Amino acid sequence: EPLRTAHLSVFTCFYLR
């Protein structure tokens, strides 16, 4: 699911931040 991937990407970006 693209939406799920996008959500994961954002979460990862925030987490790595």
mmJSON file of the N, C-alpha and C atoms, coordinates in Angstrom:
{"data_MODEL":{"atom_site":{
"group_PDB":["ATOM","ATOM","ATOM","ATOM","ATOM","ATOM","ATOM","ATOM","ATOM","ATOM","ATOM","ATOM","ATOM","ATOM","ATOM","ATOM","ATOM","ATOM","ATOM","ATOM","ATOM","ATOM","ATOM","ATOM","ATOM","ATOM","ATOM","ATOM","ATOM","ATOM","ATOM","ATOM","ATOM","ATOM","ATOM","ATOM","ATOM","ATOM","ATOM","ATOM","ATOM","ATOM","ATOM","ATOM","ATOM","ATOM","ATOM","ATOM","ATOM","ATOM","ATOM"],
"id":[1,2,3,4,5,6,7,8,9,10,11,12,13,14,15,16,17,18,19,20,21,22,23,24,25,26,27,28,29,30,31,32,33,34,35,36,37,38,39,40,41,42,43,44,45,46,47,48,49,50,51],
"type_symbol":["N","C","C","N","C","C","N","C","C","N","C","C","N","C","C","N","C","C","N","C","C","N","C","C","N","C","C","N","C","C","N","C","C","N","C","C","N","C","C","N","C","C","N","C","C","N","C","C","N","C","C"],
"label_atom_id":["N","CA","C","N","CA","C","N","CA","C","N","CA","C","N","CA","C","N","CA","C","N","CA","C","N","CA","C","N","CA","C","N","CA","C","N","CA","C","N","CA","C","N","CA","C","N","CA","C","N","CA","C","N","CA","C","N","CA","C"],
"label_alt_id":[null,null,null,null,null,null,null,null,null,null,null,null,null,null,null,null,null,null,null,null,null,null,null,null,null,null,null,null,null,null,null,null,null,null,null,null,null,null,null,null,null,null,null,null,null,null,null,null,null,null,null],
"label_comp_id":["GLU","GLU","GLU","PRO","PRO","PRO","LEU","LEU","LEU","ARG","ARG","ARG","THR","THR","THR","ALA","ALA","ALA","HIS","HIS","HIS","LEU","LEU","LEU","SER","SER","SER","VAL","VAL","VAL","PHE","PHE","PHE","THR","THR","THR","CYS","CYS","CYS","PHE","PHE","PHE","TYR","TYR","TYR","LEU","LEU","LEU","ARG","ARG","ARG"],
"label_asym_id":["A","A","A","A","A","A","A","A","A","A","A","A","A","A","A","A","A","A","A","A","A","A","A","A","A","A","A","A","A","A","A","A","A","A","A","A","A","A","A","A","A","A","A","A","A","A","A","A","A","A","A"],
"label_entity_id":["1","1","1","1","1","1","1","1","1","1","1","1","1","1","1","1","1","1","1","1","1","1","1","1","1","1","1","1","1","1","1","1","1","1","1","1","1","1","1","1","1","1","1","1","1","1","1","1","1","1","1"],
"label_seq_id":[1,1,1,2,2,2,3,3,3,4,4,4,5,5,5,6,6,6,7,7,7,8,8,8,9,9,9,10,10,10,11,11,11,12,12,12,13,13,13,14,14,14,15,15,15,16,16,16,17,17,17],
"pdbx_PDB_ins_code":[null,null,null,null,null,null,null,null,null,null,null,null,null,null,null,null,null,null,null,null,null,null,null,null,null,null,null,null,null,null,null,null,null,null,null,null,null,null,null,null,null,null,null,null,null,null,null,null,null,null,null],
"Cartn_x":[0.839,0.0,0.869,0.69,1.49,1.292,0.063,-0.218,0.572,0.565,1.294,2.789,3.314,4.741,5.071,4.191,4.417,4.441,3.495,3.432,4.711,5.162,6.396,7.58,7.598,8.712,8.77,7.608,7.551,7.988,7.488,7.833,9.339,9.9,11.346,12.126,11.677,12.364,12.36,11.211,11.111,11.979,11.959,12.724,14.227,14.656,16.083,16.487,15.506,15.786,16.18],
"Cartn_y":[-1.212,0.0,1.256,2.146,3.38,4.283,4.339,5.206,4.728,3.422,2.858,3.153,2.999,3.251,4.716,5.599,7.035,7.325,6.73,6.943,6.444,5.296,4.725,5.624,6.149,7.011,8.25,8.847,10.048,9.704,8.59,8.181,7.958,7.301,7.035,8.343,9.258,10.552,11.254,11.244,11.891,11.173,9.855,9.056,9.289,9.347,9.554,10.99,11.863,13.246,13.357],
"Cartn_z":[0.0,0.0,0.0,-0.964,-1.075,0.142,0.633,1.789,2.999,3.194,4.334,4.2,2.996,2.766,3.049,2.597,2.819,4.314,5.027,6.473,7.133,6.696,7.261,6.951,5.747,5.34,6.235,6.471,7.312,8.727,9.231,10.597,10.714,9.707,9.725,9.676,8.854,8.736,10.087,10.739,12.046,13.059,12.995,13.958,13.781,12.527,12.249,12.565,12.612,12.901,14.36],
"occupancy":[1.0,1.0,1.0,1.0,1.0,1.0,1.0,1.0,1.0,1.0,1.0,1.0,1.0,1.0,1.0,1.0,1.0,1.0,1.0,1.0,1.0,1.0,1.0,1.0,1.0,1.0,1.0,1.0,1.0,1.0,1.0,1.0,1.0,1.0,1.0,1.0,1.0,1.0,1.0,1.0,1.0,1.0,1.0,1.0,1.0,1.0,1.0,1.0,1.0,1.0,1.0],
"B_iso_or_equiv":[0.0,0.0,0.0,0.0,0.0,0.0,0.0,0.0,0.0,0.0,0.0,0.0,0.0,0.0,0.0,0.0,0.0,0.0,0.0,0.0,0.0,0.0,0.0,0.0,0.0,0.0,0.0,0.0,0.0,0.0,0.0,0.0,0.0,0.0,0.0,0.0,0.0,0.0,0.0,0.0,0.0,0.0,0.0,0.0,0.0,0.0,0.0,0.0,0.0,0.0,0.0],
"pdbx_formal_charge":[null,null,null,null,null,null,null,null,null,null,null,null,null,null,null,null,null,null,null,null,null,null,null,null,null,null,null,null,null,null,null,null,null,null,null,null,null,null,null,null,null,null,null,null,null,null,null,null,null,null,null],
"auth_seq_id":[1,1,1,2,2,2,3,3,3,4,4,4,5,5,5,6,6,6,7,7,7,8,8,8,9,9,9,10,10,10,11,11,11,12,12,12,13,13,13,14,14,14,15,15,15,16,16,16,17,17,17],
"auth_comp_id":["GLU","GLU","GLU","PRO","PRO","PRO","LEU","LEU","LEU","ARG","ARG","ARG","THR","THR","THR","ALA","ALA","ALA","HIS","HIS","HIS","LEU","LEU","LEU","SER","SER","SER","VAL","VAL","VAL","PHE","PHE","PHE","THR","THR","THR","CYS","CYS","CYS","PHE","PHE","PHE","TYR","TYR","TYR","LEU","LEU","LEU","ARG","ARG","ARG"],
"auth_asym_id":["A","A","A","A","A","A","A","A","A","A","A","A","A","A","A","A","A","A","A","A","A","A","A","A","A","A","A","A","A","A","A","A","A","A","A","A","A","A","A","A","A","A","A","A","A","A","A","A","A","A","A"],
"auth_atom_id":["N","CA","C","N","CA","C","N","CA","C","N","CA","C","N","CA","C","N","CA","C","N","CA","C","N","CA","C","N","CA","C","N","CA","C","N","CA","C","N","CA","C","N","CA","C","N","CA","C","N","CA","C","N","CA","C","N","CA","C"],
"pdbx_PDB_model_num":[1,1,1,1,1,1,1,1,1,1,1,1,1,1,1,1,1,1,1,1,1,1,1,1,1,1,1,1,1,1,1,1,1,1,1,1,1,1,1,1,1,1,1,1,1,1,1,1,1,1,1]
}}}
